[in-house]
């Protein structure tokens, strides 16, 4: 799915991070969401690589990256720790500063990276999320119904792991296919990659730990940011699907203005999985933003 890209695994921050790299120009890191891998970028990576050195990585707990057993406080899956993985990866590859484009869970890691490492992130694009604290604090019936997994996956181990592990393909099919666009955006190659990785019990545990951290330690970190007035300092573009839950249940631009000093954004004519549903629309927004 990524012709011309090299593959590698970096030993960073006590784990392994799987990545691909291709292209030339300023460094651009791509981070994926749940329950997927770096494969979500296969429709846009080649075009981005015409202008940037593109690095697409698997998050800790996902894809072919390391999947450590979660600690009692889930801190080794906090977005701070997951972000440090990616900061260390980029440093190891020789990039002290870089552009960052991220979707879903990866976008939660990305905005924590921008808050914790302002010197490293030159520009930031976040796809189809509102801040984690805002989403939990403003939970409605509509949100809880659509994003049931936010409340299911955070249950204590091993209950969610056992249920997802009982039929990983059913979980994958109904999770990614249960949004506005159904399964149509996902190529057979990408779907097979997601299923391969999700069929590993260690991946299922890593995903659960990611969500458990978001419902606990990540909220503590975000509350402290708000109390101290700590904001994302780089230029930030937020994009979300006009047919998705973020549009229906939240005011994303308003929420990001509380956490980012220089933010703009808009809804795109698609659902949640922007890189696979609307690759051309995504490129039309991010290429001029990164080039400006």
Phi and psi in degrees as GROMACS dihedral restraints (atoms count N, CA, C in turn):
[ dihedral_restraints ]
;  ai    aj    ak    al  type     phi  dphi    fc
    3     4     5     6     1  -130.2    20    10
    4     5     6     7     1    66.1    20    10
    6     7     8     9     1   -60.8    20    10
    7     8     9    10     1   137.7    20    10
    9    10    11    12     1    86.6    20    10
   10    11    12    13     1    -6.9    20    10
   12    13    14    15     1   -91.4    20    10
   13    14    15    16     1   141.7    20    10
   15    16    17    18     1   -91.8    20    10
   16    17    18    19     1   152.3    20    10
   18    19    20    21     1  -112.2    20    10
   19    20    21    22     1   149.4    20    10
   21    22    23    24     1  -157.8    20    10
   22    23    24    25     1   164.7    20    10
   24    25    26    27     1  -130.6    20    10
   25    26    27    28     1   125.2    20    10
   27    28    29    30     1  -106.8    20    10
   28    29    30    31     1   138.6    20    10
   30    31    32    33     1   -90.3    20    10
   31    32    33    34     1   107.1    20    10
   33    34    35    36     1  -141.7    20    10
   34    35    36    37     1   143.3    20    10
   36    37    38    39     1    51.9    20    10
   37    38    39    40     1    35.2    20    10
   39    40    41    42     1    80.2    20    10
   40    41    42    43     1    11.7    20    10
   42    43    44    45     1  -147.0    20    10
   43    44    45    46     1  -174.9    20    10
   45    46    47    48     1  -113.4    20    10
   46    47    48    49     1   136.6    20    10
   48    49    50    51     1  -119.4    20    10
   49    50    51    52     1   121.5    20    10
   51    52    53    54     1   -85.0    20    10
   52    53    54    55     1   138.5    20    10
   54    55    56    57     1  -151.9    20    10
   55    56    57    58     1   163.8    20    10
   57    58    59    60     1  -124.5    20    10
   58    59    60    61     1   155.9    20    10
   60    61    62    63     1  -145.2    20    10
   61    62    63    64     1   137.4    20    10
   63    64    65    66     1  -162.4    20    10
   64    65    66    67     1   165.8    20    10
   66    67    68    69     1    90.1    20    10
   67    68    69    70     1  -168.2    20    10
   69    70    71    72     1  -152.5    20    10
   70    71    72    73     1   158.3    20    10
   72    73    74    75     1   113.2    20    10
   73    74    75    76     1  -164.4    20    10
   75    76    77    78     1   -58.2    20    10
   76    77    78    79     1   146.8    20    10
   78    79    80    81     1   -73.3    20    10
   79    80    81    82     1   135.3    20    10
   81    82    83    84     1  -133.2    20    10
   82    83    84    85     1   117.1    20    10
   84    85    86    87     1   -96.0    20    10
   85    86    87    88     1   133.1    20    10
   87    88    89    90     1  -113.9    20    10
   88    89    90    91     1   130.6    20    10
   90    91    92    93     1  -125.3    20    10
   91    92    93    94     1   136.6    20    10
   93    94    95    96     1   -94.4    20    10
   94    95    96    97     1   179.2    20    10
   96    97    98    99     1  -118.7    20    10
   97    98    99   100     1  -161.6    20    10
   99   100   101   102     1   -97.5    20    10
  100   101   102   103     1   143.4    20    10
  102   103   104   105     1  -100.4    20    10
  103   104   105   106     1    58.5    20    10
  105   106   107   108     1  -115.9    20    10
  106   107   108   109     1  -163.6    20    10
  108   109   110   111     1  -141.9    20    10
  109   110   111   112     1  -173.0    20    10
  111   112   113   114     1   -60.8    20    10
  112   113   114   115     1   -11.4    20    10
  114   115   116   117     1   -62.2    20    10
  115   116   117   118     1   -17.1    20    10
  117   118   119   120     1   -59.9    20    10
  118   119   120   121     1   -19.1    20    10
  120   121   122   123     1   -92.7    20    10
  121   122   123   124     1     7.0    20    10
  123   124   125   126     1   -66.6    20    10
  124   125   126   127     1   -21.0    20    10
  126   127   128   129     1   -85.2    20    10
  127   128   129   130     1   -13.0    20    10
  129   130   131   132     1  -123.2    20    10
  130   131   132   133     1   -12.8    20    10
  132   133   134   135     1   -62.0    20    10
  133   134   135   136     1   -43.9    20    10
  135   136   137   138     1   -63.3    20    10
  136   137   138   139     1   -41.2    20    10
  138   139   140   141     1   -67.4    20    10
  139   140   141   142     1   -41.4    20    10
  141   142   143   144     1   -63.4    20    10
  142   143   144   145     1   -36.1    20    10
  144   145   146   147     1   -69.9    20    10
  145   146   147   148     1   -12.2    20    10
  147   148   149   150     1   -69.8    20    10
  148   149   150   151     1   -23.5    20    10
  150   151   152   153     1  -120.5    20    10
  151   152   153   154     1   -16.2    20    10
  153   154   155   156     1  -135.0    20    10
  154   155   156   157     1   157.1    20    10
  156   157   158   159     1   -83.6    20    10
  157   158   159   160     1   107.7    20    10
  159   160   161   162     1   -95.0    20    10
  160   161   162   163     1   126.3    20    10
  162   163   164   165     1  -118.7    20    10
  163   164   165   166     1   119.1    20    10
  165   166   167   168     1  -114.7    20    10
  166   167   168   169     1   120.1    20    10
  168   169   170   171     1  -117.3    20    10
  169   170   171   172     1   152.5    20    10
  171   172   173   174     1   -86.7    20    10
  172   173   174   175     1   132.9    20    10
  174   175   176   177     1   -65.0    20    10
  175   176   177   178     1   155.5    20    10
  177   178   179   180     1   -51.3    20    10
  178   179   180   181     1   132.4    20    10
  180   181   182   183     1    90.0    20    10
  181   182   183   184     1    -8.7    20    10
  183   184   185   186     1  -125.2    20    10
  184   185   186   187     1   162.4    20    10
  186   187   188   189     1    55.5    20    10
  187   188   189   190     1  -131.4    20    10
  189   190   191   192     1  -106.8    20    10
  190   191   192   193     1    17.8    20    10
  192   193   194   195     1   -82.6    20    10
  193   194   195   196     1   170.8    20    10
  195   196   197   198     1   -63.4    20    10
  196   197   198   199     1   151.5    20    10
  198   199   200   201     1  -135.2    20    10
  199   200   201   202     1    70.6    20    10
  201   202   203   204     1   -65.7    20    10
  202   203   204   205     1   153.8    20    10
  204   205   206   207     1   -66.1    20    10
  205   206   207   208     1   135.5    20    10
  207   208   209   210     1   -66.0    20    10
  208   209   210   211     1   142.2    20    10
  210   211   212   213     1   -77.3    20    10
  211   212   213   214     1   161.9    20    10
  213   214   215   216     1   -54.6    20    10
  214   215   216   217     1   -34.9    20    10
  216   217   218   219     1   -94.9    20    10
  217   218   219   220     1     3.3    20    10
  219   220   221   222     1    64.4    20    10
  220   221   222   223     1    17.1    20    10
  222   223   224   225     1   -67.4    20    10
  223   224   225   226     1   -24.3    20    10
  225   226   227   228     1   -78.5    20    10
  226   227   228   229     1     1.7    20    10
  228   229   230   231     1  -121.8    20    10
  229   230   231   232     1    15.2    20    10
  231   232   233   234     1   -63.0    20    10
  232   233   234   235     1   154.3    20    10
  234   235   236   237     1   -66.1    20    10
  235   236   237   238     1   -23.9    20    10
  237   238   239   240     1   -64.2    20    10
  238   239   240   241     1   -46.3    20    10
  240   241   242   243     1   -70.3    20    10
  241   242   243   244     1   -43.7    20    10
  243   244   245   246     1   -64.2    20    10
  244   245   246   247     1   -33.7    20    10
  246   247   248   249     1   -69.3    20    10
  247   248   249   250     1   -38.1    20    10
  249   250   251   252     1   -62.1    20    10
  250   251   252   253     1   -35.3    20    10
  252   253   254   255     1   -52.6    20    10
  253   254   255   256     1   -48.0    20    10
  255   256   257   258     1   -74.9    20    10
  256   257   258   259     1   -36.1    20    10
  258   259   260   261     1   -60.5    20    10
  259   260   261   262     1   -44.6    20    10
  261   262   263   264     1   -68.0    20    10
  262   263   264   265     1   -37.7    20    10
  264   265   266   267     1   -59.0    20    10
  265   266   267   268     1   -50.0    20    10
  267   268   269   270     1   -64.6    20    10
  268   269   270   271     1   -37.4    20    10
  270   271   272   273     1   -63.9    20    10
  271   272   273   274     1   -41.9    20    10
  273   274   275   276     1   -63.8    20    10
  274   275   276   277     1   -32.7    20    10
  276   277   278   279     1   -82.0    20    10
  277   278   279   280     1    -5.4    20    10
  279   280   281   282     1   100.3    20    10
  280   281   282   283     1    17.2    20    10
  282   283   284   285     1  -115.9    20    10
  283   284   285   286     1   102.2    20    10
  285   286   287   288     1   -77.9    20    10
  286   287   288   289     1   -24.7    20    10
  288   289   290   291     1  -138.3    20    10
  289   290   291   292     1   144.2    20    10
  291   292   293   294     1  -160.5    20    10
  292   293   294   295     1   163.1    20    10
  294   295   296   297     1   -83.1    20    10
  295   296   297   298     1   155.0    20    10
  297   298   299   300     1  -140.6    20    10
  298   299   300   301     1   124.1    20    10
  300   301   302   303     1  -125.9    20    10
  301   302   303   304     1   123.7    20    10
  303   304   305   306     1  -147.2    20    10
  304   305   306   307     1   147.3    20    10
  306   307   308   309     1  -119.1    20    10
  307   308   309   310     1   139.9    20    10
  309   310   311   312     1    56.0    20    10
  310   311   312   313     1  -124.4    20    10
  312   313   314   315     1   -58.8    20    10
  313   314   315   316     1   -38.2    20    10
  315   316   317   318     1   -61.7    20    10
  316   317   318   319     1   -32.9    20    10
  318   319   320   321     1   -68.6    20    10
  319   320   321   322     1   -29.8    20    10
  321   322   323   324     1   -69.3    20    10
  322   323   324   325     1   -39.1    20    10
  324   325   326   327     1   -64.1    20    10
  325   326   327   328     1   -41.7    20    10
  327   328   329   330     1   -64.1    20    10
  328   329   330   331     1   -43.7    20    10
  330   331   332   333     1   -73.2    20    10
  331   332   333   334     1   -25.7    20    10
  333   334   335   336     1   -67.9    20    10
  334   335   336   337     1   -38.9    20    10
  336   337   338   339     1   -59.5    20    10
  337   338   339   340     1   -43.3    20    10
  339   340   341   342     1   -66.7    20    10
  340   341   342   343     1   -33.7    20    10
  342   343   344   345     1   -73.0    20    10
  343   344   345   346     1   -40.3    20    10
  345   346   347   348     1   -85.1    20    10
  346   347   348   349     1   -26.7    20    10
  348   349   350   351     1  -132.8    20    10
  349   350   351   352     1    63.0    20    10
  351   352   353   354     1   -60.2    20    10
  352   353   354   355     1   -26.1    20    10
  354   355   356   357     1   -73.6    20    10
  355   356   357   358     1   -17.9    20    10
  357   358   359   360     1   -90.8    20    10
  358   359   360   361     1   -29.7    20    10
  360   361   362   363     1  -102.2    20    10
  361   362   363   364     1   115.1    20    10
  363   364   365   366     1   -84.5    20    10
  364   365   366   367     1   -38.8    20    10
  366   367   368   369     1  -147.6    20    10
  367   368   369   370     1   152.6    20    10
  369   370   371   372     1  -134.1    20    10
  370   371   372   373     1   133.6    20    10
  372   373   374   375     1  -123.2    20    10
  373   374   375   376     1   126.2    20    10
  375   376   377   378     1  -115.5    20    10
  376   377   378   379     1   130.0    20    10
  378   379   380   381     1  -111.7    20    10
  379   380   381   382     1   119.2    20    10
  381   382   383   384     1    55.4    20    10
  382   383   384   385     1    50.0    20    10
  384   385   386   387     1  -140.5    20    10
  385   386   387   388     1   156.6    20    10
  387   388   389   390     1  -111.0    20    10
  388   389   390   391     1   164.8    20    10
  390   391   392   393     1   -55.2    20    10
  391   392   393   394     1   143.1    20    10
  393   394   395   396     1   -57.9    20    10
  394   395   396   397     1   -45.7    20    10
  396   397   398   399     1   -61.3    20    10
  397   398   399   400     1   -44.1    20    10
  399   400   401   402     1   -61.0    20    10
  400   401   402   403     1   -40.2    20    10
  402   403   404   405     1   -68.9    20    10
  403   404   405   406     1   -41.2    20    10
  405   406   407   408     1   -69.3    20    10
  406   407   408   409     1   -41.5    20    10
  408   409   410   411     1   -72.3    20    10
  409   410   411   412     1   -21.9    20    10
  411   412   413   414     1  -107.9    20    10
  412   413   414   415     1    24.5    20    10
  414   415   416   417     1   -58.7    20    10
  415   416   417   418     1   130.1    20    10
  417   418   419   420     1  -120.2    20    10
  418   419   420   421     1   173.8    20    10
  420   421   422   423     1   -59.6    20    10
  421   422   423   424     1   -42.2    20    10
  423   424   425   426     1   -64.1    20    10
  424   425   426   427     1   -43.0    20    10
  426   427   428   429     1   -67.3    20    10
  427   428   429   430     1   -46.5    20    10
  429   430   431   432     1   -63.5    20    10
  430   431   432   433     1   -32.7    20    10
  432   433   434   435     1   -71.4    20    10
  433   434   435   436     1   -46.0    20    10
  435   436   437   438     1   -72.0    20    10
  436   437   438   439     1   -37.1    20    10
  438   439   440   441     1  -110.3    20    10
  439   440   441   442     1    47.6    20    10
  441   442   443   444     1   -56.1    20    10
  442   443   444   445     1   -31.6    20    10
  444   445   446   447     1   -64.9    20    10
  445   446   447   448     1   -23.1    20    10
  447   448   449   450     1   -61.4    20    10
  448   449   450   451     1   -26.7    20    10
  450   451   452   453     1  -106.0    20    10
  451   452   453   454     1   -23.9    20    10
  453   454   455   456     1   -76.8    20    10
  454   455   456   457     1   -48.5    20    10
  456   457   458   459     1   -69.0    20    10
  457   458   459   460     1   -20.3    20    10
  459   460   461   462     1   -84.0    20    10
  460   461   462   463     1    -4.9    20    10
  462   463   464   465     1   -61.7    20    10
  463   464   465   466     1   151.6    20    10
  465   466   467   468     1   -58.1    20    10
  466   467   468   469     1   145.3    20    10
  468   469   470   471     1   -63.2    20    10
  469   470   471   472     1   148.9    20    10
  471   472   473   474     1  -104.8    20    10
  472   473   474   475     1    17.7    20    10
  474   475   476   477     1   -58.4    20    10
  475   476   477   478     1   -54.5    20    10
  477   478   479   480     1   -62.2    20    10
  478   479   480   481     1   -39.5    20    10
  480   481   482   483     1   -58.6    20    10
  481   482   483   484     1   -43.0    20    10
  483   484   485   486     1   -65.9    20    10
  484   485   486   487     1   -41.3    20    10
  486   487   488   489     1   -70.9    20    10
  487   488   489   490     1   -44.8    20    10
  489   490   491   492     1   -65.0    20    10
  490   491   492   493     1   -42.3    20    10
  492   493   494   495     1   -66.2    20    10
  493   494   495   496     1   -20.4    20    10
  495   496   497   498     1   -65.8    20    10
  496   497   498   499     1   -27.9    20    10
  498   499   500   501     1  -158.6    20    10
  499   500   501   502     1    76.0    20    10
  501   502   503   504     1   -57.9    20    10
  502   503   504   505     1   -35.9    20    10
  504   505   506   507     1   -68.3    20    10
  505   506   507   508     1   -36.4    20    10
  507   508   509   510     1   -63.3    20    10
  508   509   510   511     1   -42.2    20    10
  510   511   512   513     1   -61.6    20    10
  511   512   513   514     1   -46.0    20    10
  513   514   515   516     1   -62.2    20    10
  514   515   516   517     1   -49.1    20    10
  516   517   518   519     1   -59.7    20    10
  517   518   519   520     1   -47.1    20    10
  519   520   521   522     1   -81.2    20    10
  520   521   522   523     1   -19.7    20    10
  522   523   524   525     1   -78.3    20    10
  523   524   525   526     1   -55.5    20    10
  525   526   527   528     1   -80.6    20    10
  526   527   528   529     1   -25.4    20    10
  528   529   530   531     1   -88.8    20    10
  529   530   531   532     1    -6.5    20    10
  531   532   533   534     1   -89.1    20    10
  532   533   534   535     1     5.8    20    10
  534   535   536   537     1   -91.8    20    10
  535   536   537   538     1  -173.6    20    10
  537   538   539   540     1   -61.9    20    10
  538   539   540   541     1   -30.9    20    10
  540   541   542   543     1   -95.0    20    10
  541   542   543   544     1    -1.8    20    10
  543   544   545   546     1    64.2    20    10
  544   545   546   547     1  -148.6    20    10
  546   547   548   549     1   -90.3    20    10
  547   548   549   550     1    -2.7    20    10
  549   550   551   552     1   -55.7    20    10
  550   551   552   553     1   -36.7    20    10
  552   553   554   555     1   -70.5    20    10
  553   554   555   556     1   -13.4    20    10
  555   556   557   558     1  -100.2    20    10
  556   557   558   559     1   119.3    20    10
  558   559   560   561     1   -69.2    20    10
  559   560   561   562     1   156.8    20    10
  561   562   563   564     1   -56.3    20    10
  562   563   564   565     1   -36.3    20    10
  564   565   566   567     1   -67.2    20    10
  565   566   567   568     1   -43.8    20    10
  567   568   569   570     1   -67.5    20    10
  568   569   570   571     1   -43.9    20    10
  570   571   572   573     1   -59.2    20    10
  571   572   573   574     1   -43.4    20    10
  573   574   575   576     1   -62.9    20    10
  574   575   576   577     1   -36.0    20    10
  576   577   578   579     1   -68.4    20    10
  577   578   579   580     1   -43.0    20    10
  579   580   581   582     1   -61.8    20    10
  580   581   582   583     1   -41.9    20    10
  582   583   584   585     1   -68.0    20    10
  583   584   585   586     1   -40.9    20    10
  585   586   587   588     1   -55.3    20    10
  586   587   588   589     1   -47.1    20    10
  588   589   590   591     1   -72.9    20    10
  589   590   591   592     1   -39.5    20    10
  591   592   593   594     1   -70.4    20    10
  592   593   594   595     1   -19.3    20    10
  594   595   596   597     1   -74.6    20    10
  595   596   597   598     1    -8.2    20    10
  597   598   599   600     1   -85.8    20    10
  598   599   600   601     1   120.5    20    10
  600   601   602   603     1   -55.9    20    10
  601   602   603   604     1   -30.1    20    10
  603   604   605   606     1   -67.2    20    10
  604   605   606   607     1   -34.2    20    10
  606   607   608   609     1   -65.5    20    10
  607   608   609   610     1   -44.5    20    10
  609   610   611   612     1   -59.0    20    10
  610   611   612   613     1   -43.1    20    10
  612   613   614   615     1   -64.3    20    10
  613   614   615   616     1   -43.2    20    10
  615   616   617   618     1   -60.4    20    10
  616   617   618   619     1   -41.4    20    10
  618   619   620   621     1   -62.1    20    10
  619   620   621   622     1   -46.0    20    10
  621   622   623   624     1   -60.2    20    10
  622   623   624   625     1   -41.8    20    10
  624   625   626   627     1   -65.6    20    10
  625   626   627   628     1   -36.3    20    10
  627   628   629   630     1   -56.6    20    10
  628   629   630   631     1   -47.6    20    10
  630   631   632   633     1   -71.4    20    10
  631   632   633   634     1   -37.5    20    10
  633   634   635   636     1   -62.3    20    10
  634   635   636   637     1   -40.0    20    10
  636   637   638   639     1   -64.1    20    10
  637   638   639   640     1   -38.7    20    10
  639   640   641   642     1   -66.2    20    10
  640   641   642   643     1   -27.8    20    10
  642   643   644   645     1   -89.9    20    10
  643   644   645   646     1     4.6    20    10
  645   646   647   648     1  -137.0    20    10
  646   647   648   649     1   -93.3    20    10
  648   649   650   651     1   -62.3    20    10
  649   650   651   652     1   -34.0    20    10
  651   652   653   654     1   -64.5    20    10
  652   653   654   655     1   -35.7    20    10
  654   655   656   657     1   -67.4    20    10
  655   656   657   658     1   -37.0    20    10
  657   658   659   660     1   -60.8    20    10
  658   659   660   661     1   -44.6    20    10
  660   661   662   663     1   -63.1    20    10
  661   662   663   664     1   -40.8    20    10
  663   664   665   666     1   -71.9    20    10
  664   665   666   667     1   -38.1    20    10
  666   667   668   669     1   -60.9    20    10
  667   668   669   670     1   -38.6    20    10
  669   670   671   672     1   -66.6    20    10
  670   671   672   673     1   -40.6    20    10
  672   673   674   675     1   -56.5    20    10
  673   674   675   676     1   -48.8    20    10
  675   676   677   678     1   -64.4    20    10
  676   677   678   679     1   -39.7    20    10
  678   679   680   681     1   -66.3    20    10
  679   680   681   682     1   -34.8    20    10
  681   682   683   684     1   -93.2    20    10
  682   683   684   685     1    -2.9    20    10
  684   685   686   687     1    72.3    20    10
  685   686   687   688     1    23.9    20    10
  687   688   689   690     1   -78.8    20    10
  688   689   690   691     1   117.3    20    10
  690   691   692   693     1  -122.9    20    10
  691   692   693   694     1   154.6    20    10
  693   694   695   696     1   -62.9    20    10
  694   695   696   697     1   127.4    20    10
  696   697   698   699     1   -95.9    20    10
  697   698   699   700     1   -25.5    20    10
  699   700   701   702     1   -77.4    20    10
  700   701   702   703     1   162.5    20    10
  702   703   704   705     1   -61.3    20    10
  703   704   705   706     1   132.3    20    10
  705   706   707   708     1  -127.7    20    10
  706   707   708   709     1   131.3    20    10
  708   709   710   711     1  -115.0    20    10
  709   710   711   712     1   125.8    20    10
  711   712   713   714     1  -114.0    20    10
  712   713   714   715     1   130.8    20    10
  714   715   716   717     1  -127.4    20    10
  715   716   717   718     1   141.1    20    10
  717   718   719   720     1  -144.6    20    10
  718   719   720   721     1   162.7    20    10
  720   721   722   723     1   -81.5    20    10
  721   722   723   724     1   129.7    20    10
  723   724   725   726     1   -65.0    20    10
  724   725   726   727     1   -19.2    20    10
  726   727   728   729     1  -106.4    20    10
  727   728   729   730     1    15.9    20    10
  729   730   731   732     1  -109.6    20    10
  730   731   732   733     1  -179.7    20    10
  732   733   734   735     1   -69.5    20    10
  733   734   735   736     1   -34.8    20    10
  735   736   737   738     1   -60.9    20    10
  736   737   738   739     1   -43.5    20    10
  738   739   740   741     1   -64.7    20    10
  739   740   741   742     1   -40.6    20    10
  741   742   743   744     1   -77.1    20    10
  742   743   744   745     1   -32.3    20    10
  744   745   746   747     1  -111.2    20    10
  745   746   747   748     1   -12.9    20    10
  747   748   749   750     1  -138.1    20    10
  748   749   750   751     1   171.4    20    10
  750   751   752   753     1  -113.4    20    10
  751   752   753   754     1    82.0    20    10
  753   754   755   756     1   -59.2    20    10
  754   755   756   757     1   -43.7    20    10
  756   757   758   759     1   -64.0    20    10
  757   758   759   760     1   -41.1    20    10
  759   760   761   762     1   -59.8    20    10
  760   761   762   763     1   -44.7    20    10
  762   763   764   765     1   -66.6    20    10
  763   764   765   766     1   -38.7    20    10
  765   766   767   768     1   -70.7    20    10
  766   767   768   769     1   -26.7    20    10
  768   769   770   771     1   -65.0    20    10
  769   770   771   772     1   -22.2    20    10
  771   772   773   774     1   -75.3    20    10
  772   773   774   775     1   -20.6    20    10
  774   775   776   777     1  -120.5    20    10
  775   776   777   778     1    -7.6    20    10
  777   778   779   780     1  -132.4    20    10
  778   779   780   781     1   135.5    20    10
  780   781   782   783     1   -75.8    20    10
  781   782   783   784     1   -33.2    20    10
  783   784   785   786     1  -134.0    20    10
  784   785   786   787     1    89.8    20    10
  786   787   788   789     1  -128.6    20    10
  787   788   789   790     1   141.0    20    10
  789   790   791   792     1  -137.9    20    10
  790   791   792   793     1   167.4    20    10
  792   793   794   795     1   175.0    20    10
  793   794   795   796     1   175.3    20    10
  795   796   797   798     1  -165.8    20    10
  796   797   798   799     1   164.6    20    10
  798   799   800   801     1   -88.8    20    10
  799   800   801   802     1   142.1    20    10
  801   802   803   804     1  -105.1    20    10
  802   803   804   805     1   157.0    20    10
  804   805   806   807     1   -79.6    20    10
  805   806   807   808     1    72.7    20    10
  807   808   809   810     1  -164.9    20    10
  808   809   810   811     1  -175.2    20    10
  810   811   812   813     1  -101.4    20    10
  811   812   813   814     1  -142.9    20    10
  813   814   815   816     1   -72.9    20    10
  814   815   816   817     1   -41.0    20    10
  816   817   818   819     1   -88.8    20    10
  817   818   819   820     1    66.6    20    10
  819   820   821   822     1   -54.0    20    10
  820   821   822   823     1   -47.8    20    10
  822   823   824   825     1   -62.0    20    10
  823   824   825   826     1   -25.6    20    10
  825   826   827   828     1  -102.3    20    10
  826   827   828   829     1   -27.4    20    10
  828   829   830   831     1   -82.2    20    10
  829   830   831   832     1   -39.3    20    10
  831   832   833   834     1  -138.4    20    10
  832   833   834   835     1    59.3    20    10
  834   835   836   837     1   -61.3    20    10
  835   836   837   838     1   -39.4    20    10
  837   838   839   840     1   -68.0    20    10
  838   839   840   841     1   -41.0    20    10
  840   841   842   843     1   -64.5    20    10
  841   842   843   844     1   -37.4    20    10
  843   844   845   846     1   -64.1    20    10
  844   845   846   847     1   -47.8    20    10
  846   847   848   849     1   -61.3    20    10
  847   848   849   850     1   -36.5    20    10
  849   850   851   852     1   -63.5    20    10
  850   851   852   853     1   -25.5    20    10
  852   853   854   855     1   -90.8    20    10
  853   854   855   856     1   -44.2    20    10
  855   856   857   858     1   -80.9    20    10
  856   857   858   859     1   -32.6    20    10
  858   859   860   861     1   -62.9    20    10
  859   860   861   862     1   -49.8    20    10
  861   862   863   864     1   -68.1    20    10
  862   863   864   865     1   -31.6    20    10
  864   865   866   867     1   -63.5    20    10
  865   866   867   868     1   -47.2    20    10
  867   868   869   870     1   -69.7    20    10
  868   869   870   871     1   -30.1    20    10
  870   871   872   873     1   -80.3    20    10
  871   872   873   874     1   -22.9    20    10
